Amino acid sequence: MSTGDRADDVLWAPPADVRESTVMGRFVTWLSAERGLEFRDYAELHAWSVTSLEEFWGAFAEFAPVLFHTQPREVLSRPATMPGARWFPGATLNFAEHCLQGPGAEVVLIAHSELRERAELTRDELRAAVSAARAGLQRLGVGRGDRVAAYLPTGPEAIAALLAAASLGAVWTSCAPEFGTRSVIDRLSQVEPKVLLTVDGYRYRGRDFDRRAEVTEIRAALPSLAATVWLPYLHPDVDGPADTVSWRELTADEGELAFDAVPVDHPLYILYSSGTTGRPKPIVHGHGAIVLEHLKWLWLHDDIGPGDRYFWFSSTGWMAWNLGVSSLMCGASLVTLDGDPMHPSLEAYWQRLADERVTFLGISPAFILACRKRGVVPAQVADLSALRTITSGGAPLPADGFRWVYESVNDRLYLSSGSGGTDIASSFVGGCRLLPVRPGEIACRLLGVDVVAYDAAGQPVVGQQGELVVTSPMPSMPVGFWGDDDGAKLHATYFDRYPGVWCHGDWVTFWPEGSCIISGRSDATLNRGGVRIGTSEFYRVVEDLDVVEDSLVVHLEDDEGGFGELILFVVLAAGVELEASIEDLIRSTLRRDSSPRHVPDLIRQVAVVPRTISAKKMEIPVKRLLQGADPQVVASESALAVPGSLQPYLDIAAERRERGSLLSGQS
């Protein structure tokens, strides 16, 4: 698409009163009044935010305001090269305090569950739940730095426990109850929790899953545990094992709500990488980093504030759940759901949003495209007039997905697409209401994020695809990996390719005005005769076909620089088999809608596309298996959303070893 075409293709434009009606607009006005800074547009604002990092973050911390107990000596202690930056050294604060401030009578939590009736908590009721959990954790000996682990669903108990642990300066970490035993042990054994909070089971899509045996095995694998707290969730009338503490006992004493003032980089919680290469990495994020980055992202960029109702379906094993808790810092009400959001139907999902008057919706591109593909028109089945913001994350959202939202959901809302990750517990690029919405594009670099595209020589490029890198510190770059005392693993993960520069592993194209397109993972990028192709380009075309439910593409390079083998795996619709006519349809569509270079050499039908627990396609593990790598090195079984889903690819890899190429004998 040319620059001229893009200028004309606008789905949403900033209103005339954007400076008065949005948080970002008010921030610009505040900078003018309080700092004497004038910006003609967002591009100038962003340029200032990254060339004057200390000035930007200092101003934002004052504007927010961040609740410092002890004031910082300076904004940023910057090393000669990354990593190693320290933000607001000398300052103390507490994440939980930011989440719980505000009028007590406001409803701030609305919890849905397939096992329970809908529940509402006011801010005062949530404060009481946090203080009770805090007192209970103290009785169990939990203090600053101790790890509190949870095997809990998304509801009030998990949120209260996270905030209680944070209030004490303890370190939170969680896995969703649907995680298998190996997945949980691979994660929690690395951080040696003192207390485990757990349920006995859960319900999903109307089916009950008893987890008592799994909990027994998990406990046995965690010798660091001093106590296990048992929440009877699936079996509310059945007590837990005799050597556990019931949730009722834990929260019997309301106690006093207080907030331990901790340094900005004191660990708040531990998140985990997807685990596609061995055990998931335990990524440590600090109190101050989450306060700063999540206020900037949710409040400043997503314009979330009092009166908003926030919903982004997630489990406690994914960063989106932690982000939802941070919406409380903005004064919003958080809506949670434990269960299948699409049960009993896609239409029921949208009706739930209407019933709760949700104003902010986080959603995946896959869900948007599934609704579009199945002909769902949400505006016809539910009153979605309250919905004013949709944010899409987790993968690139194609242009047709943007258009579907405006045509089928609500033509007045603001739609943003973004990209970031668990690694930074935030986003590099996303939306801003000072800018228009164009189909298929991410609007901007977020403030304070010095993100650019690098070419193969490590030079910045504009208007062409490059490696997404960050050249200056961000507050939420991890404090570290738990147990990586010398920082060697952290450095090898993010800073080895371009010394002193964070390399994230995505392909991105930035346009001159700052908007961008993410093309998929750079380490999964296909190189056909010297032309690099992002995997998302395949998926947008292939998965739009009615006969294709899911797909995965890999490219096995030719050592001599040729085209190599381009292999497309497809999950077909129920009752459809991969016949010649289906192959011809896929190939001709890719040739027509993309290019001849996109046409696969081989198409294979599979029952499932292997994904991580966080729903990412396992492109690299499949590619490495086909190249002959050891399966034990390629991917941990605990990283798989569907156990055993790599086995068909192991069989195909064995076939390839026998033949020398999967193309042997192919027509």
Secondary structure, 3 states (H helix, E strand, C coil): CCHHHHHHCCCECCCCCHHHHCHHHHHHHHHHHHHCCCCCCHHHHHHHHHHCHHHHHHHHHHHCCCCCCECCCCCEECCCCCCCCEECCCCEECHHHHHHCCCCCCEEEEEEECCCCCEEEEHHHHHHHHHHHHHHHHHCCCCCCCEEEEECCCCHHHHHHHHHHHHHCCEEEEECCCCCHHHHHHHHCCCCCCEEEEECEEEECCEEEECHHHHHHHHHCCCCCCEEEEECCCCCCCCCCCCCEEHHHHCCCCCCCCCCCEECCCEEEEEECCCCCCCCCEEEEEHHHHHHHHHHHHHHHCCCCCCCEEEECCCCCCHHHHHHHHHHHHCCEEEEEECCCCCCCHHHHHHHHHHCCCCEEEECHHHHHHHHHCCCCHHHHCCCCCCCEEEECCCCCCHHHHHHHHHHCCCCCEEEECEEECCCCEEEEECCCCCCECCCCECEECCCCCEEEECCCCCEECCCCEEEEECCCCCCCCCEECCCCCCHHHHHHHCCCCCCCEEEEEEEEECCCCCEEEEEEHHHCEEECCEEECHHHHHHHHCCCCCEEEEEEEEECCCCCCCCEEEEEEEECCCCCCCHHHHHHHHHHHHHHCCHHHCCCEEEECCCCCEECCCCECHHHHHHHHCCCCHHHHCCHHHECCCCCCHHHHHHHHHHHHHCCCCCCCC
